[in-house]
Amino acid sequence: MRHAPLKTLRVLQFGGGMLSRVAIVERRGKMLVLKDFSASHFLIRYTLGVFLAAWESRAYRGLEGVSGVPRFIGRASAHGLLLELVKGTNVSQAGAPTLEEHFFTALSRILESIRESGILHFDVARNVMVTDEGRPCLLDFGSSVTLPTWLGPINRCLANLRRLYDTRAVAKLKRRIAPHLLTNEEERLTASKLPWESFFNIAEQTMGWLRNRRHSSHPQRRISHFEAVLLKVLYALYLLSFKTLRITIHSPDGSKAAPEEFDFRKKIFAVFEGDLLALAGLSNWSPFATLVAEGRDGDWASEAARQAGLVVVRGSSLRGGAVGLRRLIHILQNSALPGVLSVDGPVGPAGEAKPGILLCARYAKRPVIPVGVFVSRAFALQKSWSGIYVPLPFSTVTIVLEDPLILDHSEASLEHYGHELNRRLNLASQRAASMGSGLTGNVTKQERRLCG
């Protein structure tokens, strides 16, 4: 039977190479979505294109009747497929509506139905749409896996793992776009990281790079896919090294705790930029909200922060600071997420706090916790203005917290609080160096810099 011709109305994605072409088309007066490899070289089109189209078509056929997934219309060609047109907006794009808890509950039900069909999506965070009616819809099953029925016993054994993977995917999405809705259990779930998960994400990013895909969940990302994969590799290596560190947190009252025992919630931590790489791995135990500068260096830093599990808001004292600060305050006001800010960034001078963290603390009604850090063995990046360093494996990390700085709306000026914050930060750094050198029995270059 000969199909009616397709009339292209609008191209959503031009495609080329290993990237599929996506367009809204019309057939017999009905609008559909066409996904094919017609823009690719014919060698790719009739090899990998045929395989990927068949792969995704198989997934959609297995999801026939599942709500929240575009309906599969049929194959348009050997390398193309037709899908139902669902009108809406990607939840991560600018202009997406504010989402409430019922949206994420409905998304969890969709993922449960997909699991029951024997299919794993593996790319949930980047492909969730909110329809014009306000319901969730899951797109793009090109990276999904259909589990064969003859693996029945194994599938049953993996049921809890598959459920955990989907639950975490929803929690991570919620943390990024609606962090004020996160429960304590979801915070713990999203904070738990293992090295194997990082390597799994590397494979996922590598596939995206090879297919030259544009990730819609990060509309501000301005780094290439190669750079994103490189950051994945570097973060996985960093995480493996961080797992070997011996970390102790010293509270103002003299008590000591391991990171997994410390309550980070509802605080704003003030740190020097030079200490960031010694602290980034703490996001294993608690997600943090942070402000990252605009610009090329900020693109790298924001992507690295996302890899570490932080909720990233873009802006700095140089550009976009007011808007970014308002967004960060909103997140802190509506959630228990702790905040962390580099007080001397983005361009220094090193060791001199700027007033942004004080404004954030005042309006978010959070205490500011000055943080000092000492690492027994580290590799310093000599050309960095901040003196940032990387802790070496099996080092001892001493973290000292000074008395919290509580801001109110009294007559005390921000300048007064700024001087006090600088004093407490320097005191925390000196105490950390003193305690750390007492533990290691030697004096390092870092300690000499801190203690003068």
Buried (B, 14 or more C-beta within 10 A) or exposed (E): EEEEEBEEEEBEBEBBBBBBBBBBBBBEEEBBBBBBBBBBEEEBBBBBBBEBBEBBBBBBEBBEEBEBBBBBBEBBBEBBBBBBBBEBBBBBEEEBEEBEEEBBEBBBEBBEBBBEBBBBBBBBBBBBBBEEEEBBBBBBBBBBEBBEEEEEEEBEEBEEEBBEBBBBBBBBBBBBBBBEBBEEEBBBBBBEBEEEBBBBBBEBBBBBBBBBBEBBBBEBBBBEBEBBBBBBBEBBEBBEBBEEBEBBBBBBEEEEBEBEEBEBEBBBBBBBBBBBBBBBBBBBBBBBBBBBBBBEEBBBBBBBBBBBBBBBBBBBBEBBBEEBBBBBBBBBEBBBBBBBBBBBBBBBEBBEBBBBBBBBBBBBEBBBBBBBBBBBBBEBEEEEBBBBBBBBEEBBBBBBBBBBBEBEEEEEEBEEBBEBBBBBBBBBBBBBBBBBBEEBEEEBEBBEBBEE
